[in-house]
Amino acid sequence: MNWIDRAIGAVAPGAALRRLRQRQALGLMQRAYEGAKVGRRTDGWVTAGSGANAEIAPALSRLRERSRDLVRNNPYATKAVHALVSNLVGTGIVPRARAKRSTAAKLADQLWLEFAASCDADGMTDFGGLQALVVRTMAESGEVLIRLRDRRVEDGLPVPLQLQVLEPDHLDSLKSGELPDGGFIVQGIEFDALGRRRAYWLFPAHPGDSRGRSLVSKPVPAAQVLHLYERLRPGQVRGVPWFAPVILKLRDLDDYDDAELMRKKIEACFAAFVTGAQDEDTLGKTNINAAGDRIEAFEPGMIEYLEPGKDVKFATPTANGGYAEYMRLWCRAHL
């Protein structure tokens, strides 16, 4: 204890003891947790103690759009999504019924096959195709909505139910706030007073394909919506695209690949450098383009005898030996 602690201890022993304990705890933290130190090595490291939803809300839309752009235009991202869908779904997960009576199990399996063939509300694919679409959407967008559509018996379906796969854009992310009955809405998902999901505020059409219509979200009971996403933190209500940690790195890798290709093209443009020659001297056949510039071409096996005093130096493109290894290690570590 220093003299300040002793002075405080003479007047307020409890306060002096608390000061001593806090000082010891601070010293222990500085010795035990190197990552908590503040200094030159951690300059510029900005961190925040916000909750999962507070972090996701302002970034989700942009993360989703950039992730989709990567999948459309970056071959590495495209291949990663194809590999995920192939490994997680394959040709489709097919359930099998278990019953004491084999006849009942066979009837259930047959009914499932009939349902799987007609379960898509859009009428485009079967249950296996929906599974692949769901996994693809989760990888690109971080989450996916499946709306259960009840059908009438008169529709002639084997089971009066169909599944409609929706992108998370249908969810009204701007709708948040408290409700009079004690419930609340977080990024378009409505909860009751106990924190149970009660409804999803969905747009009737995709906001990016509104066709000039004004879209107003309406609540859909939670019992009619399946919300699939990877929950990474307690209390997290929305999913994050799986490409979020590598979005910038993938873009940088793409730029690096383009820069390497452009460097090779530029090197290939400079085949030879002639010194000590007059304007009319040439090595190969020449042509004049529309702009009046002289273009000289080389042919394989061409031999040209030069006059004394004329010197020709051929370009030697540099070889980048680490390019292939870097690309391979990067893709292995990040995808």
C-alpha positions in Angstrom: 0.0 0.0 0.0 1.2 3.5 -0.9 0.8 6.5 1.3 -2.5 7.4 -0.4 -3.9 4.0 0.5 -2.7 4.2 4.0 -4.3 7.7 4.4 -7.6 6.4 3.0 -7.4 3.3 5.2 -7.1 5.4 8.3 -10.4 7.1 7.5 -12.3 4.5 5.4 -10.7 1.0 5.6 -13.3 -0.5 3.2 -12.5 2.0 0.5 -8.8 1.4 0.9 -9.4 -2.4 0.6 -11.4 -2.0 -2.6 -8.7 0.2 -4.1 -6.1 -2.4 -3.3 -8.2 -5.3 -4.8 -8.9 -3.3 -8.0 -5.2 -2.5 -8.4 -4.2 -6.1 -8.0 -6.9 -7.3 -10.5 -5.7 -4.7 -13.0 -2.1 -5.9 -12.6 -3.2 -9.6 -13.0 -5.1 -8.8 -16.2 -2.2 -6.9 -17.7 0.1 -9.9 -16.9 -2.3 -12.7 -18.0 -4.1 -11.3 -21.1 -1.6 -10.0 -23.7 -4.5 -9.4 -26.1 -6.0 -6.8 -23.7 -2.9 -4.6 -23.6 -2.9 -1.2 -25.2 0.2 -0.1 -27.1 1.9 0.1 -30.4 0.9 -3.4 -31.5 -2.8 -2.7 -31.0 -3.0 0.8 -32.4 -5.9 1.1 -34.8 -7.6 -2.0 -33.4 -11.2 -0.7 -33.0 -13.5 -3.0 -31.1 -17.0 -2.6 -29.8 -19.1 -4.3 -27.1 -22.4 -4.1 -28.9 -24.9 -6.9 -29.2 -25.3 -9.2 -32.1 -28.4 -7.5 -33.5 -26.8 -4.0 -33.2 -23.8 -5.1 -35.2 -25.8 -7.0 -37.9 -28.6 -4.4 -38.5 -26.6 -1.6 -40.2 -24.3 -4.0 -42.2 -26.6 -6.9 -43.2 -28.0 -5.4 -46.5 -24.5 -4.4 -47.8 -23.0 -7.7 -46.8 -25.7 -9.6 -48.6 -25.4 -7.5 -51.8 -21.6 -7.9 -51.9 -21.8 -11.6 -51.1 -24.2 -12.1 -54.0 -22.0 -10.1 -56.3 -19.0 -12.3 -55.5 -20.9 -15.4 -56.2 -22.0 -14.0 -59.6 -18.6 -12.7 -60.7 -15.9 -14.4 -58.6 -15.1 -17.9 -59.8 -13.7 -18.9 -56.4 -16.9 -17.9 -54.6 -19.0 -19.6 -57.2 -17.1 -22.8 -56.9 -17.3 -22.6 -53.0 -21.1 -22.3 -53.2 -21.4 -25.2 -55.6 -19.2 -27.4 -53.4 -21.2 -26.5 -50.3 -24.5 -27.4 -52.0 -23.1 -30.6 -53.4 -21.6 -31.8 -50.1 -24.6 -30.8 -47.9 -27.4 -31.8 -50.1 -26.2 -33.9 -53.0 -29.2 -35.3 -54.8 -31.4 -34.5 -51.9 -32.0 -35.9 -48.4 -34.8 -38.5 -48.5 -36.5 -39.5 -45.2 -37.7 -43.0 -44.6 -40.8 -43.9 -42.4 -40.5 -46.3 -39.5 -43.5 -48.1 -38.3 -44.3 -51.5 -36.7 -46.5 -52.3 -39.7 -44.5 -52.5 -42.9 -47.7 -51.7 -44.9 -48.1 -48.3 -43.0 -44.4 -47.5 -43.6 -44.7 -48.2 -47.3 -47.8 -46.0 -47.6 -46.0 -43.2 -45.7 -43.0 -43.4 -48.0 -45.2 -43.4 -51.1 -47.1 -40.4 -49.8 -43.8 -38.6 -49.1 -42.6 -39.2 -52.6 -45.8 -37.8 -54.0 -45.6 -34.7 -51.7 -41.9 -34.2 -52.6 -42.7 -34.1 -56.3 -45.3 -31.4 -55.9 -44.2 -29.4 -52.7 -42.7 -26.4 -54.5 -45.2 -23.5 -54.5 -43.6 -22.1 -57.6 -44.0 -25.5 -59.4 -40.3 -25.4 -60.6 -38.6 -28.3 -58.7 -39.0 -31.0 -56.2 -38.1 -31.3 -52.5 -34.4 -32.1 -53.4 -34.2 -29.0 -55.5 -35.7 -26.9 -52.7 -33.0 -28.2 -50.4 -30.3 -27.1 -52.7 -31.9 -23.7 -53.2 -32.2 -23.3 -49.4 -28.5 -24.1 -48.8 -27.4 -21.8 -51.7 -29.5 -18.9 -50.3 -28.1 -19.4 -46.8 -24.5 -19.3 -48.1 -25.1 -16.2 -50.2 -27.5 -14.3 -48.0 -26.9 -15.8 -44.6 -30.5 -16.8 -44.1 -33.6 -18.0 -45.9 -37.3 -18.0 -45.3 -39.6 -20.9 -46.1 -43.3 -20.0 -46.0 -45.7 -22.9 -45.4 -48.6 -22.5 -47.9 -51.8 -24.3 -46.9 -53.8 -25.5 -49.9 -57.4 -26.5 -50.4 -58.4 -30.2 -50.8 -60.0 -29.2 -54.1 -56.5 -28.4 -55.5 -55.9 -32.1 -56.0 -52.5 -32.2 -54.2 -51.4 -35.4 -52.4 -50.9 -33.3 -49.3 -52.6 -29.9 -49.0 -49.4 -28.1 -48.3 -46.7 -26.4 -50.4 -43.4 -24.7 -49.5 -42.4 -21.3 -50.8 -38.7 -20.4 -50.5 -38.1 -16.6 -50.0 -35.0 -14.6 -49.9 -34.4 -12.6 -46.7 -35.1 -9.4 -48.6 -38.8 -10.1 -48.1 -38.3 -9.4 -44.4 -38.9 -5.8 -43.5 -35.6 -5.0 -41.7 -36.5 -1.4 -41.0 -39.5 -2.4 -38.8 -38.3 -2.4 -35.2 -39.6 -1.1 -31.9 -41.7 -1.8 -28.8 -45.3 -2.9 -28.9 -48.2 -1.8 -26.5 -48.7 -5.4 -25.2 -45.1 -5.7 -24.0 -43.9 -7.4 -27.2 -41.3 -6.0 -29.6 -40.1 -6.1 -33.2 -36.4 -6.6 -34.1 -35.5 -6.2 -37.8 -38.9 -7.3 -39.0 -39.3 -10.2 -36.6 -42.1 -9.8 -34.0 -41.8 -11.2 -30.5 -44.3 -11.5 -27.6 -43.6 -10.3 -24.1 -41.8 -13.6 -23.3 -39.4 -13.3 -26.2 -41.1 -15.9 -28.4 -41.4 -15.3 -32.1 -44.9 -14.3 -33.0 -44.9 -13.0 -36.6 -42.7 -12.1 -39.5 -43.3 -8.8 -41.3 -42.9 -9.8 -45.0 -43.2 -7.8 -48.2 -45.7 -9.4 -50.7 -43.0 -9.2 -53.4 -39.2 -8.9 -53.5 -38.2 -5.2 -52.9 -35.7 -5.4 -55.7 -38.4 -6.5 -58.1 -41.4 -4.5 -57.1 -42.3 -3.6 -60.7 -43.2 0.0 -59.7 -45.6 -1.1 -56.9 -45.4 0.4 -53.5 -44.6 -2.4 -51.0 -46.1 -2.5 -47.5 -45.0 -5.3 -45.2 -47.7 -7.4 -43.4 -47.3 -9.7 -40.4 -47.3 -13.5 -41.2 -47.8 -15.8 -38.2 -44.5 -17.4 -37.1 -46.1 -20.8 -37.3 -46.3 -20.4 -41.1 -42.6 -19.4 -41.6 -39.4 -21.4 -41.2 -36.4 -19.1 -40.6 -33.2 -20.9 -41.3 -29.8 -19.3 -40.4 -26.7 -20.0 -38.4 -27.0 -18.7 -34.9 -23.5 -17.5 -33.9 -24.3 -15.4 -30.8 -27.0 -15.6 -28.1 -29.9 -13.3 -28.9 -29.1 -13.1 -32.6 -32.2 -12.9 -34.7 -30.8 -12.5 -38.3 -28.3 -14.5 -40.2 -25.0 -13.2 -41.7 -23.7 -14.3 -45.2 -21.2 -17.0 -44.9 -18.8 -15.0 -47.1 -18.7 -12.1 -44.6 -15.2 -12.9 -43.2 -13.6 -13.1 -46.6 -15.5 -10.5 -48.7 -12.6 -8.0 -48.8 -10.0 -10.7 -49.1 -11.8 -12.3 -52.1 -12.1 -9.0 -53.8 -8.4 -8.3 -53.2 -7.5 -11.8 -54.5 -9.5 -11.1 -57.6 -7.7 -7.7 -58.1 -4.4 -9.5 -57.6 -5.2 -12.1 -60.2 -6.2 -9.4 -62.7 -3.1 -7.4 -62.0 -0.9 -10.4 -62.5 -2.6 -11.2 -65.8 -2.3 -7.5 -67.0 1.4 -7.5 -66.0 2.0 -10.5 -68.3 0.1 -8.9 -71.1 2.1 -5.7 -70.8 5.4 -7.6 -70.8 4.3 -9.5 -73.9 3.7 -6.3 -75.8 7.4 -5.4 -75.6 9.2 -8.0 -77.7 12.4 -6.2 -78.7 14.2 -2.9 -78.2 16.2 -1.5 -81.2 19.0 1.0 -80.6 21.1 2.8 -83.1 18.6 2.5 -86.0 17.3 5.1 -88.4 13.5 5.8 -88.8 13.4 3.7 -92.0 15.2 0.7 -90.6 13.0 -2.3 -89.6 13.5 -5.9 -88.5 10.3 -7.4 -89.8 7.3 -6.7 -92.0 5.6 -3.4 -91.4 2.1 -2.1 -91.8 0.5 1.3 -91.3 -2.7 1.4 -89.3 -5.6 3.8 -89.7 -4.0 6.2 -87.3 -0.8 6.4 -89.4 1.3 4.4 -86.8 3.9 1.9 -88.0 3.3 -1.6 -86.8 6.1 -4.1 -87.1 5.5 -7.9 -86.8 7.8 -10.8 -85.9 7.4 -14.3 -87.3 8.6 -17.6 -85.9 12.1 -18.6 -87.2 12.7 -15.2 -88.8 16.4 -14.2 -89.2 17.3 -10.6 -89.9 20.8 -9.4 -90.7 21.6 -6.1 -89.1 23.8 -3.3 -90.3 26.9 -2.4 -88.3 26.1 -0.2 -85.3 22.5 -1.5 -84.9 21.8 -3.3 -81.7 18.7 -5.4 -80.7 17.8 -6.4 -77.2 14.9 -8.8 -76.6 12.6 -8.5 -73.6 12.8 -11.3 -71.0 9.5 -11.4 -69.1 10.0 -12.0 -65.4 8.7 -15.2 -63.9 6.6 -14.9 -60.7 7.3 -18.2 -58.9 5.1 -17.5 -55.9 1.9 -16.7 -57.8 0.6 -20.3 -58.1 1.6 -21.2 -54.5 0.0 -18.1 -53.1 -3.3 -18.6 -54.9 -3.4 -22.3 -53.8 -2.7 -21.6 -50.2 -5.2 -18.7 -50.0 -8.0 -20.7 -51.5 -7.2 -23.6 -49.2 -7.2 -21.4 -46.1 -10.3 -19.3 -46.8 -12.7 -21.3 -48.9 
